[in-house]
Amino acid sequence: MRKFMIVLAIVFALLVLIILSLPYLLDLNRYRDQYLPVLEKALNRNIEVEDVRLTLFPTLGVQLRNVVIADDPAFSSTPFLTVPSVQVAVQWRPLLQRRIAVESVLIENPIVQVIRSKNGILNTSTIRKFSISGQVSSEIDESPKDAVSPLLGVLAVKQLSLKNGILRYEDHMHQPPRTYQMEQLALNTMSVAIGETASVDVHGIVMPYQMPVVAKGHLGPLQANFDIPELDIVGHVGNVEVE
């Protein structure tokens, strides 16, 4: 009996060691190298991800470190989006059926830079479009949408959260350019999936005016081409209600 207990303890210890080693034994960066070009083509933006790693605690999932999405070079050489950490939690049971079901996504400390050019064009307007010197192209390459379609099957998230974000807005239609910044940006959405309408809860503080921003509502249903046909948001900026 004692020998059996010793063997069982050794097996258990080895099992624990294997589980703890999985994040290091499984190199998920090969999937990064496979899918990043697809996403870059779909968004018309260069994307960098420093590392992709499997996580087991506190939940099964994947961690992406230092995600950087470049801006349209016609607007800026600084990134459009930088995110130090993205935590993606997945469900165990669907994995046994060779399916990926995303439980939640947590985006921590993101910095987003939105720029309005002298001509009144936003840098966000050229996402998924090809531009020349800041002018938005009227034609959209259909191949990026077709290329990214295999990824849409996993685009079903029960909860998408963003915390401690910064949103910078530069308006170059005014001289000198005006800069505004929303800090402590937090966002929480539920039921983010193709064909579903998601609930949205956003709050932050507009600097340098120290004005709180609170907004709640719904958006969707999200389309396969990433368009959002309806946006129903109400809230307030400072003491002013916004609909």
N, C-alpha and C positions, 0 to 999 in steps of 0.2 A: 504494500500500500504506500509506503514511504517513497519507494522508487517511482511509483506511478505519479505521485504528487510532484516529485522532482522533475520528471519528464514533462508533466503538464505545465509546471512553472516555466521550464525552459521554452516550451512551445509558445506559451503565452507571451513570454518576453520577446521571442523572435517575431511574433505577430505584431506586437506593439512597435518593435524596431522597424519592421517593414512598413507599417502604416505611417510612422513618423518620417520615413525616408521617401515615401511616394512623391512628395512635392519636389524632391531633388532628383529622383530617378526618372520621372516623367517630364520630358522637356516639351512644354506646350508652345515654346517659341517657334517650332516648325509650323504650327497652325497660324501663328502670327505672320510668318513669312508667306504663307499660302493665301491668306485672306486680306491682308493689308492692301495689296495691289488692287483687289476687287473693290474695296471700300474707297480707295483713293480715286479710282476711275468713276465710281458712282457719285462721289461728292465733288469731284474736280478739285481736290485739295491734297497736298502732300501730308502724310500722317506718319508719325513716329511713335513707337511704343518700346520703351527701354527693356521691359521684362514682362513675361507672362508666366505665372506660377500657380500650380494647384494648391488649394488650401483645404485643410480638413477641420480646423477648429477656428471659430466656434461652430461654423457650418461648412458643409462641403461646397466648394466653389472655386472660383478663379480670381486671382488678383492681377490687375494690370497696373504697372508702375510707370510714372512719367509719360503720360500720353500727351502728344503735341500735335495739333492740327494747324497747318500753316494758313496764313491769310492769302488772299489774292495779291500777288506782287504788285498789281497796279494800285493797290491801296496802302500796303505796309509790308515791311520786311519782318516785323515782329509777329508772333503767332496769333492766330484768331482764337485759339483755345489751348490752354495748358491745364492738365489735371495731374497732380502728384500721385493720386491713388484712385482706382476704381475697383470696388468689391462686387463680384457677381456671385450670388448664392444660388445653387441649383438643388433640385429635389432628388433624393436617392432613388425612389421607386421607378420613375420613368427611365433612369439609366439602365435598369435591368431589362427594359424593353427597347434599349438602344434609341431612346429619345431624350432630348434635352428640354427640360422644363425649368425655366428661370423663376426662382422664387422672388428674388429682389436684386436690385442694383443700387449701390451706394456710391455716389460721386463726391469725393472729399476735396475741399479747398480749390475748386476750379477758378480760373481767371478767363473771362470772355471779353474780347475787345471788338466793339462794334464801331465802325467808322462811316461817316457820311461825307462824301466827297464834295468838292466845290460845285459839282453839277447836280448835287442832291441825290446821288446814287449811294446806296448802302452796300457795304462789303458782303453782307449776307445775301444780296440779290444774285450774286454770281456763283453761289453754291449750286452744284449740279449743272452749271452752265459754263460755257467757255467764253471768256471775255478778252477784249483787246483794248489796252489802255483804259480800263475801267468801264468801258461801254458794254452793256449786257447784250449777249448774243440772243437773237430771236429764235435760234434753233438749238434744240437739246439733243445731244447724242443719245439715241435710244439704247445703245449697247450697255452703258453703265447700269441702267435699270434692269436690263435682262441679266447682266452678270451678277447683280446682287440678289436676284430673286431667290436663289437657293438659301440665302441667309434669312429670308423672311419667316421661315418656319420656326425659327427659334426666337423671333421677335415677339414674345408674349411674356410680359413681366407683370407679376401681381403687384409689385410695389417698386417705384422708381423714386429715389430720394437724392437730394443734393443739399449739402450743408457747408456753411462757412464759405460761400462763393463771393466773387467780386465781378461785377459787370461794369466795364468801362465804355463810355460813349464819347466819341470825338466828333464834333460837328465843324467841318471845314467850310461850310457855307458862310460862316461868319469869320471876319478877320479882326483881331486874331482868333484862331480856332477856340471854340468853347469845349471844355471837358467836364463831364459829369461822371460820377461813380456811385454805384450802389454796392454797399458792403453788407456783410453778415447775411448774404443772400441765402435763403433756404427754400427748397421746393420739395413738395411731396405729391406724387401722383399714384393713383390706383388703377388697375386694369388697363395697362398699356399693351395693346395687341392690335394686329391688323383686323379691321372690321368692328372694333369696339370703341366706345366713348369713354374717355378717361376723366376722372375727377382730378382737379388741380388745386393746390393750396400753396401760395407763394407769399413770402414776406421778406423785408430787408429794410435798409436805411439809405436814403439818398444823401450823398455828401456833396458839397460841404454844408448843406442846409440842415442836416440832422432831421430829415423828414422821414417818418416811417411809411413804408409801403406794405399794404396788405391786399391780397387778391385771392378770390376763390371762384371756382366755377367748373366748367366742363369743356373738353375739346374732343373733336372727332366726329364720326369714326375715322381712325387713321387708315389711309389708303395704301395700297401696295406700292404706289409711286412716291410715298412719303408726304403726300399732300394732306392737309387737314381742312375739310370742307366747312366745318362750323366751329366757332370759338365763342363760348358764352362765359364771359368773365366779369365779375363785379368786385369792387373793392374801394380803397381810398388811398390817396397820397396826402399825407398830413391830415388835414381836416376836410379835404375835398374828395367827394365821392366820385368814382369813375365807373362807367359801364361800358 
